[in-house]
Structures are given as C-alpha cells and as structure tokens.
Amino acid sequence: MIREHVIRWSECDPYGHVNHAAYLILFEDLRVAHWQALTGAALAPDRPGPVVAQLDVRYLRGVRFNDAVTLTCRTISFRRSSYVQDYALLKDGEPCCTARAVCVLTRQDSGEKVALTPEWRALLEGQGAEAAA
C-alpha cells in the first residue's frame, strides 16, 4: 500500500519538525486501510481486527511541516493469527522513518486471538507475504 501525504502543522512540534508520535499515527492509518482493503469491512467492535503486539521504529532523517512524503506499508509474513508489516515514510525517495509491527488478530470484545481465514492468507500471499513456520 502506498499513500502520498503532505505533513500537516498538527503533526509537528513547535519547531515545525514532525513529532515522533505522528509517524506512528500515519503508519496506523496505513495499517487500518490495509486491513479494511484485505477484509472488505471497516474495523468494528463486533469484528476481529489487528492489535499491535510489538512495534520497532527507526527515525532516520527529520521531516518538516509542509513536506511532501510517501508512506508505504507491506505485509512480509504471517502465522496462524498474526502478521508482520513493514512501514516507511519517504521524502524524495529516501527513508526518513521505518517501522516493523507484529499485529495479532483479536476479537475486540474479548481479546481472544482469531485465526486468519484461508481467504485472508491467500490475499496476503498474493501481496508477497510468506507463511512463517
């Protein structure tokens, strides 16, 4: 998934630099959009959805107010009820921030883990993700 974005003032600190938490919100927007595209349904309390179990972030270069950036998200692997996604925020084709998230599919009302359906697994494989042992 690829999305173009222009950095908003609300995503910046008082000096006009992107706040570290804003990167995570931008990546969250991609994660939600990817899940909704994969399942064909919006996130909702009565449906299983991804919960971030682990998140590793690398801040590589500063980004400022009004910069045009490209956001990317791709699922690289999956297991029975989880998957791993890589994210990047690029400016002029160069990475400024990268992240890797382990997402666990859960029931939102109980927190119970839910297995990825065969259809979702096939769609992830079609996007280049690999089934992990």
N, C-alpha and C positions, 0 to 999 in steps of 0.2 A: 504494500500500500504506500502510495506517495501522495503528499499533500504540500501545496505551496502555502506560505504563510508570511505575513508582514508583522514584525514584532510590535505589539501594542504598548502604550505607556503603562497600562495596568500590569504588564508582565515585567516591569523594570523596577530597579531600586531608585532612590532619589538622584543617583548619578547617571541614570539612563542606561545602565547595564542590566541585562536580563537576570532576574533573581533566580537563584538555583532551584527553588521550588517550582518556578514557572516551567522549566524544562520538563519536570515530571508531570505537570498538568497537560502540557502539549502531547507528551507520549501517552498519557491516559486517554486523551481524546482519540488518538490513533487506535489504541487497544480496544476501546469501545466500538469504534467504527468498524474495525476488522471483525470483531465478534458478531456484530449485527449483520455485516455482509455475509459472514460464514453461515449463520443460522437463519437468516431471513427474518429475524424478530428483534425487537427492541429489548434491551435489558429491562427486567421487571422483577419485583419481589417474588412472584409466583413461578418463575422460570429459573433453571440453572444458569449460572453465569460465572465468569472468571473472577477470581480473587488473587491478588498479588501475594505470593508467599515469600518471594525474595526479589530484591532489586539491587543491581550493581550499576553505578553511574560513574562515568569518567567525564570530567569537564576539561576540555582541551584548549579552547580559544574563547575569548569573550565575544558576546553578541550584544548589540546596542538597539536602542529604540529606533524603529522605522526600518531596520534591516530586513531585506527580503531573504527568506530562508526556505529550505526544502526539508520536510520531515519525512522520514521513512520508517516503516515497520515491516518486519517479516518474521514468520514463524519458522524456526530452524529445526525443531524436533518436538515430539510429543510422546507421552506414555499413556497409560490407561485413563487417567483423569487429570492430567496436567500437560502443559506445553511450555516451550521456551521461545520467547520473542526477543529479537534484537531491534533496537531503535537507533536512529541517528538524526541529529539536526545539523544540516549542512549549510554553509554560506559560501557562495561562489564555488561550489563543488567540494569544498574542504570540510571535514568533520569538525564541529565545534563542541558537540556533546554526544556521547554514545551511552547506551544503556542496554542491559540484558535483564529480562524479567522472567521469573518462573511463575506461571499462572496456574492455579488449581481450580478446576470446575467444581462449583459447590451449589447446593440448594441454598438460596438466600434466607429462607425462614429457619433452617435448622443447622446450617453449616456443614451438612453431610456432603462428602465427596460424591461426585457423579461421573460415571464413565463417559468419555467421548463416544458419540454414536458412530457406527460404521460409515455413515454418510459424511459426518464432520471429519473423520480420519481421512477418508478418500479426498475430500476437498483440500485438507492440509497437505496431503501428499502431492496433489496437483499443483500446489503453490510452491513445492520444493522442499517441504518439511520431511524429515525422516522419522520413522518409528524408532524410538530408543528402547534398548533392552531393559 
